[in-house]
Amino acid sequence: MSATWLTIVLAGCTSMTARPNATFRQGAGPIPPAMSQAPPAISSRPATPDQRQALRPAAPEKRTNRPPPGESQALPKSNAPLAAGRDPDEPPQPVVADNRLPKVESLPKIIPDEVTVPQLVELTVDGPSRRPVGAEATFQLAIRNAGDRPQDDLVVRCRFDETLNFEKSEKHEVVRRLDRLAPGDSRSMALTLSSPVAGSHCCWFTVARLEGDEEIEVISRQVCVEYAVRQIEVEITGPSQRTEGSRAEFNVSLSNPSHKSIVDAQVVVSFDKALVPKELSTGAEQRAGTLVWRLGTLEPDETVQLQMEFECKSQAHRACLSVEVKGTNCSGDFDEACLEIVPVRGTLDLRISDESDPLKVGQTGTYRVTVENIGLQAVRRVALEALASPNLRIRSAVVRAAAADLPLRHKLDGNQLLFDAEEQLEPGAHLVYLIEVEALRAGRADLRASLTSALSSTPITTIEPTTIVESEK
């Protein structure tokens, strides 16, 4: 039988595929010598019979190195000598590129970051940054349960500087209990303070949880307001809330209480992106995000009224406009006003506006209240209630739909006006309530409108402020 020959031929080859260029940064250790690209020489000559070994099956008695089931296999120990003072059971040190052991201080240390615990109760405080000495500063608080469990036995505390006054109380702390706050719910409250002292005055608002006789602080905020003696009196009158897509009118009253003229008086109004100017007093210069009026000389005891009407373009928790007044011989003054822009809730949209603002004492003006059904189905039993401030007198009222008067009766009780319900308001239909009032005294006036229907007994409410000024003598 002829012998079987086994010939193994190995050959190196170089790939013809193009390789991308790469840039490498040199390490700290020495660079190893370059490797030769030539393949190792391998002989293809068959081995001689003395060099060949017969292929034999493994001996049956040959044992493997695997340990019996249930036992572990010990690794063989190195015969190399141990370093002086080193424990033989100590794990080996890492080896760097040049075979030197690194120093302990050179090894990277892993330091865990601080763990951030999500806040289950959220607290926001909004308030003016500057106010004139003696004026009121109102802080709006919003407390929200951001967790998935109710928050019980909460306490809201407000501490404020001794230079701030709360009504006629001598105390400098106000406390209010919140027995229960369901998941996702929020509570709003307001605190109005004043100060007869110029300077920066601060308030500390804290939400705590009652645990027995102790109060455990949950969250806190600090807010400060700068009180200053004004050279120019600035007063802004406007709504505190509007629905998305409606309009908000602001009146700015400027007066020079000093005995000297203010030269080159200029008014700069800045406003948020959620507000879009639509109607402005004469002389306004419109720029990106600002409005400018150049008033010239503002004489002693002179008062100037400016009006601005904005479209509430998008929802905003706090959409603000700021008014800065300055002159060449005056350091200037500043004030701001903010409102909340909310989505239209439900299927009825309620809007209100005044047709004459400012209004002189003794003159009459008209409020226009509009109700629109923005839903897809008719709404039944639509009823409106209006309440005027004490410095207004309601003279008459009429209701219109599609430019025609409706025979809806109304009842006047002092400054409260109650309209009979409209039995059905079709989708897309409007009701317009025209309420004529007379101005009695100078100051801020407003009309509050509340709307109810068969859909909900909870009223939809909106307020329109109006400025009443003294008549010219």
QUIZILIN-V7438 format. One record per residue. N is the residue number from 1. SS is DSSP state (A for helix, B for strand, O for the rest). PSI is psi as a letter, one per 20 degrees, with the letter a starting at -180 (* if undefined). Layout:
((N:SS:PSI) (N:SS:PSI))
//
This chain:
((1:O:p) (2:O:q) (3:O:q) (4:O:p) (5:O:p) (6:O:o) (7:O:p) (8:O:p) (9:O:p) (10:O:p) (11:O:p) (12:O:q) (13:O:q) (14:O:p) (15:O:q) (16:O:j) (17:O:p) (18:O:p) (19:O:q) (20:O:q) (21:O:q) (22:O:q) (23:O:p) (24:O:q) (25:O:p) (26:O:p) (27:O:a) (28:O:h) (29:O:r) (30:O:q) (31:O:p) (32:O:q) (33:O:q) (34:O:q) (35:O:q) (36:O:q) (37:O:i) (38:O:p) (39:O:q) (40:O:q) (41:O:p) (42:O:p) (43:O:p) (44:O:j) (45:O:p) (46:O:q) (47:O:q) (48:O:r) (49:O:h) (50:O:h) (51:O:i) (52:O:q) (53:O:p) (54:O:q) (55:O:o) (56:O:q) (57:O:q) (58:O:q) (59:O:p) (60:O:h) (61:O:j) (62:O:p) (63:O:q) (64:O:r) (65:O:j) (66:O:p) (67:O:q) (68:O:q) (69:O:p) (70:O:i) (71:O:q) (72:O:q) (73:O:p) (74:O:p) (75:O:q) (76:O:q) (77:O:q) (78:O:q) (79:O:j) (80:O:q) (81:O:q) (82:O:q) (83:O:q) (84:O:p) (85:O:j) (86:O:p) (87:O:p) (88:O:h) (89:O:i) (90:O:p) (91:O:q) (92:O:q) (93:O:q) (94:O:q) (95:B:p) (96:O:a) (97:O:h) (98:O:k) (99:O:j) (100:O:q) (101:B:p) (102:O:q) (103:O:q) (104:A:g) (105:A:i) (106:A:i) (107:O:q) (108:O:q) (109:O:p) (110:O:o) (111:O:o) (112:O:q) (113:O:r) (114:O:p) (115:O:p) (116:O:o) (117:O:p) (118:O:p) (119:O:p) (120:O:h) (121:B:p) (122:B:q) (123:B:p) (124:B:p) (125:B:p) (126:B:p) (127:O:r) (128:O:q) (129:O:h) (130:B:q) (131:B:q) (132:B:q) (133:O:p) (134:O:i) (135:O:r) (136:B:q) (137:B:p) (138:B:p) (139:B:p) (140:B:p) (141:B:p) (142:B:p) (143:B:p) (144:B:p) (145:B:o) (146:O:i) (147:O:a) (148:O:j) (149:O:q) (150:O:q) (151:B:o) (152:B:q) (153:B:l) (154:B:q) (155:B:p) (156:B:p) (157:B:q) (158:B:o) (159:B:q) (160:B:q) (161:O:q) (162:O:i) (163:O:i) (164:O:q) (165:B:p) (166:B:o) (167:O:c) (168:O:j) (169:B:q) (170:O:i) (171:O:q) (172:O:k) (173:B:p) (174:B:p) (175:B:q) (176:B:p) (177:B:q) (178:B:o) (179:B:h) (180:B:p) (181:B:o) (182:O:q) (183:O:p) (184:O:i) (185:O:q) (186:B:q) (187:B:q) (188:B:q) (189:B:r) (190:B:q) (191:B:p) (192:B:p) (193:B:r) (194:B:r) (195:O:p) (196:O:j) (197:O:p) (198:O:q) (199:B:a) (200:B:p) (201:B:p) (202:B:q) (203:B:q) (204:B:o) (205:B:p) (206:B:p) (207:B:p) (208:B:r) (209:B:p) (210:B:p) (211:B:n) (212:O:c) (213:O:j) (214:B:q) (215:B:o) (216:B:o) (217:B:p) (218:B:g) (219:B:q) (220:B:q) (221:B:q) (222:B:p) (223:B:p) (224:B:q) (225:B:p) (226:B:o) (227:B:p) (228:B:q) (229:O:p) (230:O:q) (231:O:h) (232:O:p) (233:B:p) (234:B:p) (235:B:p) (236:B:p) (237:B:p) (238:O:r) (239:O:q) (240:O:i) (241:B:q) (242:B:q) (243:B:q) (244:O:p) (245:O:i) (246:O:a) (247:B:q) (248:B:p) (249:B:p) (250:B:p) (251:B:p) (252:B:p) (253:B:p) (254:B:p) (255:B:q) (256:O:n) (257:O:i) (258:O:r) (259:O:j) (260:O:q) (261:O:q) (262:B:o) (263:B:q) (264:B:l) (265:B:p) (266:B:p) (267:B:p) (268:B:p) (269:B:p) (270:B:q) (271:B:q) (272:O:r) (273:O:h) (274:O:i) (275:B:p) (276:B:o) (277:B:p) (278:B:g) (279:B:p) (280:B:q) (281:O:q) (282:O:q) (283:O:j) (284:O:p) (285:B:o) (286:B:p) (287:B:r) (288:O:o) (289:O:j) (290:B:q) (291:B:q) (292:B:p) (293:B:p) (294:B:o) (295:B:i) (296:B:c) (297:B:p) (298:B:o) (299:O:r) (300:O:p) (301:O:j) (302:O:q) (303:B:p) (304:B:p) (305:B:p) (306:B:q) (307:B:q) (308:B:p) (309:B:p) (310:B:q) (311:B:p) (312:B:n) (313:O:g) (314:O:r) (315:O:q) (316:B:p) (317:B:h) (318:B:n) (319:B:o) (320:B:q) (321:B:q) (322:B:q) (323:B:p) (324:B:p) (325:B:p) (326:B:r) (327:B:r) (328:O:h) (329:O:k) (330:B:p) (331:B:i) (332:B:r) (333:B:r) (334:B:q) (335:B:r) (336:B:q) (337:B:q) (338:B:q) (339:B:r) (340:B:p) (341:B:o) (342:B:q) (343:O:q) (344:O:o) (345:O:p) (346:O:b) (347:O:i) (348:B:p) (349:B:p) (350:B:p) (351:B:q) (352:B:q) (353:B:q) (354:B:q) (355:O:i) (356:O:o) (357:O:p) (358:O:r) (359:B:p) (360:B:q) (361:O:p) (362:O:i) (363:O:r) (364:B:q) (365:B:r) (366:B:p) (367:B:p) (368:B:o) (369:B:p) (370:B:p) (371:B:p) (372:B:p) (373:B:o) (374:O:j) (375:O:a) (376:O:i) (377:O:q) (378:O:q) (379:B:p) (380:B:q) (381:B:l) (382:B:o) (383:B:q) (384:B:q) (385:B:p) (386:B:q) (387:B:p) (388:B:q) (389:O:r) (390:O:h) (391:O:j) (392:B:q) (393:B:p) (394:B:p) (395:B:g) (396:B:r) (397:B:q) (398:B:q) (399:B:p) (400:B:q) (401:B:p) (402:O:l) (403:O:j) (404:B:q) (405:B:q) (406:O:q) (407:O:l) (408:O:p) (409:O:q) (410:B:q) (411:B:p) (412:B:p) (413:B:n) (414:O:d) (415:O:j) (416:B:p) (417:B:p) (418:B:p) (419:B:q) (420:O:q) (421:O:q) (422:B:p) (423:B:h) (424:B:p) (425:B:o) (426:O:q) (427:O:p) (428:O:i) (429:O:q) (430:B:q) (431:B:p) (432:B:p) (433:B:p) (434:B:o) (435:B:o) (436:B:p) (437:B:r) (438:B:p) (439:B:p) (440:O:g) (441:O:q) (442:O:q) (443:B:a) (444:B:p) (445:B:r) (446:B:q) (447:B:p) (448:B:p) (449:B:p) (450:B:p) (451:B:p) (452:B:r) (453:B:r) (454:O:i) (455:O:h) (456:B:q) (457:B:i) (458:B:p) (459:B:q) (460:B:p) (461:B:q) (462:B:q) (463:B:p) (464:B:o) (465:B:q) (466:B:q) (467:B:p) (468:B:p) (469:B:r) (470:O:q) (471:O:q) (472:O:p) (473:O:*))
//
